[in-house]
Amino acid sequence: MFRYFENKLILTFSILGLMFVGFVFSLITGLNSNLLNILGTIGSLLAGLATVATTVIAYKAYSNWRLQVSSPNSYESDVVLVTKLKNIQERCFAFSDMYGAQIFYIFSTYRQLTLDDELEKEYVDSTNTELNGELESVRQAAKEGMSLNFLTEFGDHVLHRSNHVFKSNTAPIQELLNYQIALKAYINAISIITRRKLISGTIQYYPDIDGRSNVTFMSIGLDGDLYLNLQHSYNKVLEHYQHKWEV
């Protein structure tokens, strides 16, 4: 914000300065100058204004990119880091988008079946079979993409990359550590929820998982607290690197 006003001031004072020089020049040349000289003076003034404007634009561009130019290896490493993190966050979004609401539907529907004594046994059995099939597909998806190996991937490709080769003893930034905590809570919740079986004991504390934790069947949905916390932590990491490289 301050740099924006600083650049405007530089441009304004430079233009005013050139205009003053042009005005003084016109006084020196006197009123008897011919039209050609006057036009030449105006042309020189406009050329000077264009040069100043070009210089200011170039300076502003350099200000925005000077860190990238002066520290190319560090910048490139951070670009790779943020790209890897973006891929991880997109996979979390895809899982919550596809399965978050489905998990809630499976267990909420099963709960309704157990509470309604007037439903026919045939309907209850067929619905249970359908719900178990859906839960198994969610379970398989979690096993393939949202296991503890996902946390290892984050550590190897993101967290450890934040320590550049010349700063190997520097701790990762707090924003990445916060994301790691949020990701761990998110992954653990997925593991806890998908391990649940469709039996009466699993919904004893519905919508809480077991009555002892804050995890609910809604926690990993796009509107769930654990996913929202993960998204918030991700945004904070982006803000850090945007500020660091002034992009």
Secondary structure, DSSP 8 states (H G I E B T S, - for coil): -HHHHHHHHHHHHHHHHHHHHHHHHHHHH-TT--HHHHHHHHHHHHHHHHHHHHHHHHHHHHHHHHHHHH-HHHHHHHHHHHHHHHHHHHHHHHHIIIIIHHHHHHHHHHHHHHH-TTS-HHHHHHHHHHHHHHHHHHHHHHHHHSSHHHHHHHIIIIIGGGS-GGGTTS---HHHHHHHHHHHHHHHHHHHHHH--SSGGGGTTTTBSSSSSS-BTTTTSTTSHHHHHHHHHHHHHHHHHHHHHT-
